[in-house]
Amino acid sequence: MGIETVFGPGFITTTLDKVVNWGRRWSLYPIPYGTACCGIELMAALASRFDLARYGAEAIRFSPRQCDLMIVAGTINHKMTPVLKRIYDQMSEPKWVIAMGACASAGGPFDSYAVLQGIDRIIPVDVYVPGCPPRPEALLQAVMKIQEKVDKETVLDRK
Amino acid sequence: MTENRDKDVVADCLEELKSHLGEAASEAAPTLDGIFTIEVQPSAIIESLNFLRDHLEGDFDMLTDLTAVDWMNYPETGERFEVVYLLCSTKSNHRVRVKCRLGETGPRVASATAVFKGAEWLEREVWDLFGIRFDGHPDLRRIMLWEDFEGHPLRKDFPTRGYNPVERTPET
């Protein structure tokens, strides 16, 4: 069966993309950006009942340099935007962003002078999670969507 | 009984303050929440605070809060802005409320920081959200909003989305 038979047992062949993406998809390191009630649901998603560890994304890191998945959970106001942008910029490539909840996705109920109307006005967003706040299951699905996206990456050139 | 005696103490305090200030003070009376309230002329505010802090039996030594009200929609009540000082006595737990009214154009009043150090940030907040200036304040900057923000959001004529609203994505 293919080239493995030449080398005997202990060898398999695959593409580098598949191996690297397999590693990335099961070891997402999220950085939490929890600013409101969505942050509480994010914590619930990490805890035992929902257990984000089942998707390999339980290792929360509070340094952006160690992370590749930003979960923006909560209202972002205009005064906070430079901070959010800077933390996003500090993350190393490849990186993904989840906008969790109505506030992060589109400003939520706060149609006011103070609140940013969706974080996609300052950073690119991969997955939007509807809800106010979304249940932990919704966040789990968002992580699965991110995993699907990771699978489409290539090591040579990030699309 | 004790409650009644306490009320008398506060009423006496304010009565003394009123006779001290003369024309510059209104009648002191308890509002619906039971806190005695006195309205004074803006020019007499520092004197009132000093008087309540130092000279009276109540010794109102703590500034609990300093805030403002915009009465734009109720012109019949008097001048547009009202600055409210809430004082508390840490000894007897008596409370008293001092108010003063300011006009619509360039409202300003003397800073209470000379009497209560803790007024500094409270006055910055009132400046930030109501645009009332405090003369003699050591560092009157915005405290919540960013520096180049335009307007004062708690004024009743402030548009909810601000003076420079962000463009919204058109419906598709």
Contacts between the chains, C-beta under 8 A, distances in Angstrom:
chain1	res1	chain2	res2	distance
A	78	B	146	7.1
A	79	B	144	7.9
A	79	B	145	7.0
A	79	B	146	5.3
A	111	B	160	7.0
A	111	B	161	6.7
A	112	B	160	5.6
A	112	B	161	6.5
A	112	B	162	7.7
A	113	B	151	7.9
A	113	B	153	5.9
A	113	B	158	7.7
A	113	B	159	7.7
A	113	B	160	6.8
A	113	B	161	5.7
A	113	B	162	3.2
A	113	B	165	7.5
A	114	B	145	7.6
A	114	B	153	7.5
A	116	B	166	8.0
A	117	B	166	5.9
A	117	B	168	6.7
A	121	B	166	7.3
